Amino acid sequence: MAKFLVYLEQAEEGGYIVSCPQLPGCVTQGETVDEALAMIRDAIQGYIASLQKHGEPIPSSLDEAIERAEVIVV
């Protein structure tokens, strides 16, 4: 199973925007976090299918651990 880093952010108008920086232009949205993550999974699958169809290389998936850091700005 391939793993790709995704960024999830709240949209100003409500809901969430999610993108996959390893796949340029692979961006979608959802009303909830779960919906947004389901949408990006589908978008990534479609993106990779398109790359395969056109004989383009598929970016490698993440092998490293990703940690979350919270930063407080004073």
C-alpha positions in Angstrom: 0.0 0.0 0.0 1.4 3.4 -1.0 1.4 6.2 1.5 1.3 9.8 0.6 1.5 12.9 2.8 -1.7 15.1 2.6 -2.4 18.5 4.0 -5.7 19.2 5.6 -6.9 22.8 6.3 -10.2 24.4 7.2 -11.8 26.3 4.4 -12.9 29.9 5.1 -16.4 29.1 3.8 -16.6 25.9 5.9 -15.5 22.4 5.4 -12.0 21.3 4.7 -9.5 21.5 1.8 -7.0 18.6 1.4 -4.1 18.4 -1.0 -1.3 15.9 -1.8 2.0 17.9 -2.4 3.7 14.8 -4.0 1.0 14.9 -6.7 0.8 18.5 -8.1 -2.7 19.7 -8.5 -4.2 16.8 -6.5 -6.6 18.9 -4.3 -10.1 18.2 -3.2 -12.5 19.2 -0.3 -15.1 17.8 2.0 -17.6 19.0 4.6 -16.0 17.0 7.4 -12.5 15.7 8.0 -13.5 12.1 7.3 -15.2 13.2 4.0 -12.2 15.3 2.9 -9.8 12.3 3.6 -12.1 9.9 1.7 -12.2 12.4 -1.2 -8.3 12.7 -1.3 -7.9 9.0 -1.3 -10.2 8.8 -4.3 -8.3 11.7 -6.0 -5.0 10.1 -5.4 -6.2 6.8 -6.9 -7.5 8.6 -10.0 -4.3 10.6 -10.3 -2.1 7.5 -10.2 -4.4 5.7 -12.7 -4.0 8.7 -15.1 -0.2 8.6 -14.7 -0.2 4.8 -15.5 -2.5 5.3 -18.5 -0.1 7.9 -19.9 3.0 6.0 -19.1 4.2 8.6 -16.6 6.3 7.8 -13.6 4.5 7.4 -10.3 6.1 9.3 -7.4 7.4 7.1 -4.7 5.4 6.8 -1.5 6.6 7.9 1.9 9.0 5.6 3.7 9.8 7.9 6.6 7.8 8.5 9.8 5.9 11.8 9.9 5.5 13.6 13.2 3.2 16.4 14.1 4.6 19.5 15.8 2.4 22.2 17.4 3.8 25.7 17.4 2.4 28.4 19.7 2.9 31.9 18.4 2.9 34.6 21.1 
